[in-house]
Every structure is written in C-alpha cells, then in structure tokens.
C-alpha cells in the first residue's frame, strides 16, 4: 500500500503480518479520496479510522492535511503497527490509538469527527446497522462524512443518507452524509 498524495506521497505503508487484514486496495483508496477531494478539503479536520487495520486510510487523510486521527482496532498488533508508523512519519502528536472492540467504542460517544473511515470485516455482524449508528449517534460534525467499505452482499444505495456507492473489484465504497444536499 502506498500514500497517494500529500506530505507523505509515495511512501509505502506495510501491512501488519497478523493474517487478519484485508487492506484497502490502492485503486479503491485513490478513488474514494478523489470523490472526497472533488468536494471538500482535509485541512484541519478530525478523522476516525474505525477498524483501522494498517492505518492506511487515516494516514492518507493526515498526509492530505487532516489535523488529527483516532485509530480504533481490536487487535493490539495493528495498533502497535500504527503507533510505530506514526513515529516513523513524525506524526505521533497527531494520532491517538485505542485497542477496543468497535461496538464498545461506539458506546462511548466520543464524536465530533469530520470524516469517519470504516473498513470492518466483510462478515461483520452489524454491517447493515453501522450507517445509522454513526449518523444518529452524534459521531459526525454537521458537514461530516461516513465512508464505509463493504462487499457486494450489502447494498446501501437505497439508504436515505447514502450519497455515493461504487464497486472497486470485490470492495464497494459507500459514502454517507446527514444532509444529502451537501454532496
């Protein structure tokens, strides 16, 4: 995986060797960030990378000017990897990490994010409920974006807050906003 643009452009992000990841492909990552870049900026934004895995999505946002990113993952090895990457890139003051189950974290109501990237396992038991949990739980700022990666067994296009959905190989990227008119 590589960082597409920004201050860390071209740097590679190795995946932790836990065997538990399905990293976002460069193609899907480039496409989803292009959709966002055409509509808004990352400058001074707060990011949540939920089911963070390698940290690729949050690191990309930081490279593009985000102020900070909270990485949440249940696997301690993933979190250690992200912390090490933060030190290597010199951005340890811009990242926070939590080793916790997503469900437990989502009960804390630590909202106020501008972008939430969410890349759960494709067989995640509450995939269908994630958009409503995020959008109705006070997790996003007024103009915030929720970006969910899932497989083709789920279809979020009919969701009232889905503003974008497109397949990139096996992965589908769905984007949600509280106010669809702001897309």
C-alpha positions in Angstrom: 0.0 0.0 0.0 1.2 3.5 -0.7 0.3 7.0 0.3 -1.3 8.6 -2.8 -0.7 12.3 -2.2 0.2 15.0 0.3 3.2 15.4 2.5 3.9 11.6 2.6 3.2 11.0 -1.1 4.8 7.8 -2.4 5.6 6.4 1.0 4.6 2.8 1.5 2.5 1.5 4.4 3.4 -2.1 5.2 0.5 -4.2 6.4 0.9 -5.8 9.8 1.5 -9.5 9.4 -1.3 -10.7 11.5 -3.2 -12.5 8.8 -6.4 -10.6 9.9 -6.3 -7.8 7.3 -7.9 -7.1 4.0 -6.2 -3.8 3.3 -7.9 -1.3 1.0 -6.5 -1.6 -2.5 -4.6 1.4 -3.9 -7.3 1.6 -6.6 -10.2 1.8 -4.2 -8.3 4.2 -1.8 -7.4 6.5 -4.7 -11.0 6.5 -6.0 -12.6 7.2 -2.6 -10.2 10.1 -1.8 -10.8 11.5 -5.3 -14.5 11.6 -4.7 -13.9 13.5 -1.4 -11.2 15.8 -2.8 -13.6 16.9 -5.6 -16.0 18.2 -2.9 -14.0 19.3 0.2 -10.6 19.6 1.8 -8.9 17.6 4.6 -7.2 20.7 6.1 -7.7 20.9 9.9 -10.2 18.0 10.0 -10.6 15.4 12.7 -10.6 11.8 11.5 -11.7 8.5 13.0 -10.3 5.3 11.4 -12.6 2.6 12.7 -11.5 -1.0 12.2 -8.2 0.7 11.5 -6.1 -2.3 10.5 -3.0 -1.0 8.8 -4.0 2.6 9.4 -3.8 3.3 5.7 -6.9 5.5 5.4 -6.2 7.6 8.4 -2.6 8.1 7.4 -3.7 9.1 3.9 -6.0 11.8 5.4 -3.2 13.1 7.7 -0.9 13.3 4.6 -3.6 15.4 3.0 -3.7 17.9 5.8 -6.0 16.4 8.5 -5.3 17.8 12.0 -5.6 14.5 13.9 -6.8 10.9 13.6 -8.1 8.4 16.1 -7.3 4.9 15.1 -9.5 2.2 16.7 -8.9 -1.5 16.3 -9.4 -4.6 18.5 -6.0 -6.1 17.5 -3.1 -4.9 19.6 -0.6 -5.8 16.8 -2.5 -3.5 14.5 -2.4 -0.6 17.0 1.3 -1.2 17.7 2.0 -1.1 13.9 0.1 2.2 13.6 1.9 3.8 16.5 5.3 2.7 15.0 4.2 4.2 11.6 3.3 7.4 13.4 6.7 7.7 14.9 8.4 6.9 11.6 6.5 9.6 9.8 6.9 12.1 12.7 3.2 12.5 13.3 2.9 10.8 16.7 1.4 14.0 18.1 -1.4 13.9 15.5 -2.5 10.3 16.2 -4.3 8.6 19.1 -4.9 4.9 19.2 -7.4 2.7 21.1 -7.3 -1.0 21.3 -11.0 -1.8 21.8 -13.9 -3.5 20.0 -15.8 -1.2 17.7 -19.1 -1.9 19.5 -17.6 -0.8 22.8 -16.0 2.2 21.3 -19.3 3.3 19.6 -21.0 3.3 23.1 -18.5 6.0 24.3 -20.0 8.8 22.2 -16.6 10.5 21.6 -17.9 12.1 18.4 -17.1 15.3 16.7 -15.4 13.9 13.6 -15.3 15.4 10.2 -14.6 12.0 8.4 -15.1 8.5 9.7 -13.4 5.8 7.7 -14.8 2.3 8.5 -13.5 -0.9 7.0 -14.9 -3.8 9.0 -14.5 -7.4 8.1 -16.9 -8.2 5.2 -18.8 -10.6 7.5 -19.2 -8.1 10.3 -22.4 -8.9 12.1 -23.8 -5.4 12.2 -22.7 -4.1 8.8 -26.3 -3.0 8.0 -26.6 -1.0 11.2 -23.3 0.9 11.0 -24.6 3.9 9.0 -27.4 4.5 11.3 -25.2 4.1 14.4 -22.8 6.7 13.1 -25.3 9.1 11.6 -27.7 9.2 14.6 -25.1 8.8 17.4 -23.5 12.3 17.2 -20.3 10.9 15.8 -20.1 13.3 12.9 -19.8 17.1 12.8 -22.5 18.9 10.9 -20.9 18.5 7.5 -19.2 15.2 8.3 -18.7 12.2 6.0 -19.1 8.5 6.9 -17.2 6.2 4.5 -17.9 2.5 4.7 -16.1 -0.2 2.8 -18.1 -3.4 2.3 -18.5 -6.3 -0.1 -21.2 -6.8 -2.8 -23.5 -8.7 -0.5 -24.6 -5.4 1.0 -26.4 -2.6 -0.9 -26.5 0.8 0.8 -27.6 2.8 -2.2 -31.3 2.9 -1.0 -30.2 4.3 2.4 -31.6 7.7 2.8 -28.2 9.2 3.6 -26.1 7.4 1.1 -24.6 9.9 -1.4 -22.2 7.6 -3.2 -21.8 3.9 -3.8 -19.4 2.2 -6.2 -17.7 -1.1 -6.6 -13.9 -1.4 -7.0 -13.4 -5.1 -7.6 -14.8 -7.0 -4.7 -14.9 -3.9 -2.5 -17.7 -1.4 -2.5 -17.2 2.1 -1.1 -20.4 3.7 0.2 -20.4 7.3 1.5 -23.0 8.9 3.7 -23.8 12.4 4.8 -26.5 13.6 7.2 -27.6 16.1 4.5 -27.5 14.6 1.0 -27.9 18.1 -0.5 -24.4 18.9 0.7 -22.8 16.3 -1.6 
